[in-house]
């Protein structure tokens, strides 16, 4: 999903003060100014205390149900908190995400459209998780029509179009994102959607971008770009170079995993990922004696570059199938 600091665009420009515990025994004191509550929510948000910030904004809405800023912030926090605790995936009946969508719809109907860009971005994330991909795509199309110079919006639109099977439109959106801010993410997504030829300009873009991805903080971005380059070289039948670049990407990604686990083999993150999958599919109805056919999960398993992504794209092009994303 989009970075949480986008929420700041929707907050009042108040001076930061330490208002920890300002609710306390006065939680139901309606004389407490809403501006103080707003600042309390911002303070909790900036210190990573999302659950408490959610309660502050919910209390604000009990006091003032039409407060657009409180609704926007509450929706943004609900989506962000859900992603952190659930690990993503598609949950058609998530009450938190449905509540967030309700808040976002109110904001869009009652606020200036220029201020609603972060709301549309987060709303698209919630809609995607709920399985409402077409509405998510509509939200992002409206957003880029208003703010066509936002690379994150174009990238997000590309992802949603990709999910809907509109591959040419998705590639165009990724190209617009890359033109606004050169990065490996859009090039990586493009590499999964098309077959390269030796004269493809995207290959030159990859080669030009690679030297700039130096430093520890850009290692993962570099690894993903190497994977995209390996795919492009493979398409061009430069198999030895492709294997060499792929080996570099795998070596770098393994090093990143080792750093994440304190020098131990990267089994714990994979175990955590499996537990997240189990949680998602148990909620989705997997394992029920009589599962709902429209919610039955389809697993596509395969080795890298074996065609599993293509199978996913083919299946998700059907109107009754939703692609929930990849895990590797």
N, C-alpha and C positions, 0 to 999 in steps of 0.2 A: 503494500500500500504506500501512499504518499507520506513524506516526512511529517511528523507531528508538529514541528515548529510552524507549519502553515497556519495553525490555530491562532497564532499571534496576530495574523491579519484581521481576525474577527474580534479581537479584544479591544476594550477601551484603552486609550493611552493614558494610563494612570501611573503615578509614581509608585515604585515598589516599596512596600512596607511589610514588616513582620507582623502578620495578623493571625499567627497560629493560634487555634483554639478560640477564635472570636465567636464561633457558634456556641460551643459548650453548653452551659445552662440556659443560654439565651436562644437556643435553636428555634424556638417557636415564638420569639419576641418579634412581632411584626414591625416594631419601631426601628429595628436595625436597618440602616440605609442599604438599598440594593447596590449602591456603588461600593460599599465596604464588602459585601458578599462577593461582588465581581472581582474585587482585588484579592480576596481570600482564595477564590477559585484559581486565579492566575498564579498566586504564590504556591499553592499546592501543585498545580500543573508543572511549574518550573522546577520543582524539587522532586518530580517523579512520583508524586502521591496521587495517582490517577483515581483510585477508588474513592478517596476522600473528596477529590475535586468533583467527581460525578455527583456525590451527595450534596455538595454545595450548590451546584447548578440545578439539581432537582428541587432543592429547597427554594431557590430563586423562582422556579417556575410555579411552585405552589403559591408563592406570593404574587407573582406576576406572570400568568400563563402566556401572555403575548410578547414577552421579552425575547426579541429576535436573537440578540447576542447570546443569551443563556441557552436558547434552543440550539443555536449553531455549535457552541462549545460542547454541549452535552452530547449532541450527535457525533461530533468528531471524536470525543473521548470514548464513547461507547464502541465505535468501530475500532479505534486503536487498541483499547483494552481487550476486545474480543479477539483481535488478531494475535495479540501477545499471549493470551491464555489458551486459545484454541489452535494456534499454529496454522491458520488459513484453512482452505478447503471449502466445499460447498455444503451448507446446512440450510435447507429450505425453510425450516421452522424455527429459526433462531429468534427468540423474543427481543434480545438486545439489538440485533440488526434491524428488525422490523420497527422497533421504537426509534432507532436512529433515523431510518428513512422517513418516518412520520415527522420528526423534528426538521429534517432537511426540506421536506416539501413545504412546511409552514414558512421556513426562512425564504425559500425561493419565491413564494407567493407574496411575501411581505417585506422584501428588502431590495435595495438597488442591485441590479444584475452584475455590475462590475465588482461588487463586494462578494458575490456568490460563487466565484471561481473555486476557492478551496472547498466550499460546500459541495459543488458538483463533483469535484475530484473524489472526495470521501464518500459521497453518495454512490458513485459508480462502483467503488470498492464494496460497499455494503450490498448493492444490487447484484454484483457478480457472485458474492458468497451465497446469496439467497437463490441464485440460479436464474435471475431475471436479466440475462445478458443483453437483450435487445433494448430494454429501458436504460441499462448502463451505458450502452453505446450512444443512445440518444442524448443522455446527459453530457457526455464528453463532446459530441458534435456541437452542441449548443455552447459549451465552454470554449472550444477553440475558435468558434465564430466570433466570440467576444474578445478573447485573448490569444491571438494567433502567434504570438512570440514566446509562448511558454513551452519549453521543450518537454517538461514533465507531462503536460496535457497531451501533447502529440504522441508521446510514448505510451501513455495509458490508453489513448484511443486506439493506437495500433494493437495493443494487447487484446482489447475487447473485439476489434474487428477480426483479429486472428482467431479468437474463440468462436466467432460466428461463421467462420469459413470464408470471410471476405478477404482473401489473401492479397490481391492486388492493392486494394484500398489500405490494408494493413501495412504493406511494404512502403506505400507512399507516405503514410503517417510516420513510420519509423525514419524514413529519409528526412522528413521535415524536422523531426526531433534531433537527428544527428546534425543537420545543417545549422540549427540554432545553438547546439552545444555538442561538439564531437565527443563521443563516449563509446565504450564497447557494448553497452546494453542494446541500443537499437541495431547495431551491426550484427550482434549475436542472434537477435530475433529474426532478422532478415535472412541470415544464413540457413535457418530451419525452414524457410518458406520458398526458397527458389534454388534452381540449379545454375551454377556459375559457368561462364565461359572464360577463356584466358584474357579476353579484352574487357572484362567486366570492370567498370570504374570502382565498384565497391572493394575490390581486392587492393587497388592502389590506396584507397582510403584506410584500409586496415593496416597496410604496411607503413603508411605515414603516421598513423596514430600510435603504433606499438612503441616506438622509442620514448614517447612522452609518458608512458605508464611506468615510471620508476618510483621507488620508495615503498616502504612497508604498507602504507595505507592504501596503495593502489594495486596490491598483488592480486587480489581476487578479480578485479576488473581486467588485469592483464591476462590472467588465466582464461577467463571467458573469451577474450579476444583471440587468444591462441587457439581455442577450440573452434571458433568461427573460421579462422584462417585455415585450419586443418581440413575443415569440411569443404571450403572453397577450393583448396588445392586438390583434394580428392576428386571433386567434380571435374577439375581440369586434367585429371589423370596424371598428376604429378605425385605419385604415390609415395616415393621416398621422402620428398620434402614434407608431404602431409603427415607421414608417420613421425618424422623428426619434430615437427611443430606440435603434434598431439602429445608426444612424450614430454616435451617441455611444459605443456599445459598441465598434464597429469602430475608431473614432478612438483610443480609449483602448488597445485591444489592440495597435494598430499602434505607438503610443508605447512600450508595454511592450517590444515586439519590438525597436524601435530602441535602447532602453536596453540590452537584452541583447547587442546586437551592436556597441556602442560608437558608435552614430550612423549605422551603415551599414544599407542596406536588409536586411530580415530573411531573406536567402536562406540563409546558412550553417546556421541551425537547421533549415530545411526540408530542406536537403541531408542533414544528419545524420539527420533522421527517415526520409528515403528509404533511406539506408544501413541503418538499423535494420530497416525493412520487408524489405529484401533479405536481411538476415541471418536474420530470423525465417522467411521463407518458403523459403529454401534449406535450412534445417534441417528444416522441416516436410515436405519432399519435393517442393516446387513445382519443376517443370522436369524431374523424373525421366521417363525414357522410359515407365515404367509406374507412375504414381503410385497410391498407395493411395486408394481412393475415399473412405474415411471420414476421410482427412486432407487432402483436396484443398481448398485455400483458395477462397473465393468473395469476389470484390471487388465492393463496392457503391459506386459513385462518383456524386456529384451535387452540385449547388449547395446552399448553405444554404437550409433551409426548403423543399426540393424533394420531400421524402418519403423520402429515403434511410434515415433512422432508422426510419421505419415499415416499410420493406421489411426492414430488419435484424430488427426485432421479430417480423415475420410468419415469416421463415425460421427464426429461432432458437427459435420456439415448438415446432418439430418436435424430437422426442427425438433425432434423429440429427444435429442441427446445433447447433454451439456458437458463440455470439457472442463474438468476440475483442476487442471494443471499437472505439471510433471514433478516427480521427485527422483533425485539421482543420488 
